[in-house]
């Protein structure tokens, strides 16, 4: 990677007038949210509470804040991830595809070089998003979902809501947990809150929404690296059934931001929110909906107000007194909009709104619709919004561009003045030239993967994980019903030419069968990141 003269001039002009030498960067990475769930993308359909597809306006999200920053900043029409959480988070954190990091699917990860266990991302890809930010001089904070071993990433601090499959043992702060127990030699999933087996489909999970599992890392007021929260008398008094995990994540994130702003130190926030992910509803265990409700919020056209939750009860029987929303992913998207509003207010309060880059995106398609689907772009099509009011971006509003979430590692590197060595393979491409110059396009193609299958598209054609080809020259109203190409003579020569280009790209990454696991010696010595 090389920073050209135009970009150097841009960065210098951006920094003029700011005591802090580099822009803060906040990356809010939501969970399991298709682009179609955000109204700004204009889809005629979205997901109902039980999953699937609906056009019922009752279940359509309302996102006035995200709409505004998408139009005042920019949003990408075709942003792609992988089809499911783990591989997408690997792509985001490494800027690489599965042929390198070996996370092909949640339950399909290549073995480490010693043949034992899966390969940690910070070992396979030592120039991760955290390493790049640290090299750029950023104070770093990770909030929310982890879904991986975190010890090897150089984040300064963290507030984690560990998530699905992370723990199967009790902790002292909460019993909102689904765990496996052996009954007559057979494993069954139990609700630890009711001490009874569950009778509908779900999975082992440490509750992250209501009465959540919360773990702090390197918090200044603690002596150990990792501690469960609440961890003192004050926090224990306010913790309980009314405690909502996403609120706690943001509380500790803001605490970190405030401290670093006072120190005059730029910060990088990696906020991997659980909002959007389905979960067991501990407050309403008999519900048919996939997404537990959130605290009620209201937008009056200028600001949000939030209803303080009130919850009483025990053992699976609870009363929320009308302070919590109905089930549904639309309520999660609405709450994300509220949290984005909180972020923007905090930037203003700290006087950093014109020196902060805010990025909103998601890791894969919605559960019950696109998550883990190799069909068309159901699993890969995600929202991506970039807002940087102090930057004078050359792109504004909807951008008919192709972007991959792997592009964010090199983008953050370039904004942070860090050069990734040419000898280190990275699959992402920095967005900085596209965002800050008159460059008309960003990429010629985007790529995703689902286990052993490959998914790729350009501006005209797409091949999904089932090797079905589509004409994607125009977006359908539902963002997914592209016409299948059954006769290549019925499409233009440009379509056929692009197909041939994509076919040549695929073999570079289609290595599940031949290079599934890490090479025995790893990738050898890696050149260091350079700071400009």
Secondary structure, DSSP 4 states (H G I P E B T S, - for coil): ----HHHHHHHHHHHTT-SSSS-EEEEEEESS-BGGGSGGG--S-B--TTSS-B--GGG----HHHHHHHHHSEEEEEEE--SSHHHHHHHHHHS--HHHH-EEETTEEPBPTTSSSBPPHHHH-SS-HHHHHHHTT-EEEEEE---S--TTS--SEEEE--EETS--S--SS---EEEEEEETTEEEEEETTTTEE--SS---EE--SBT--EEEES-TT-SSSEEEE--SHHHHHH-STT-BHHHHHHHHHHHHHHHHHHHT--EEEEEE--TT-----TTSTT---SS---B-EEE-SS-EEEPPP--EEETTEEE-TT-BPPSSHHHHHHHHHHHHHHHHHHHHHTT-GGGEEEEEEESSPPTTTTTT--STTTTTEE-EEEE-TTS--S--EEEEEEEETTHHHHHHHHHTTEE--TTS------SHHHHHS----S-S-EEEEETTEEEEE-SSEEE-TTS-EEE-SS--TTS--PEE-S-GGGS-HHHHHHHHHHHHHHTTT--TTTS-SPPTTTT---PPPEE-
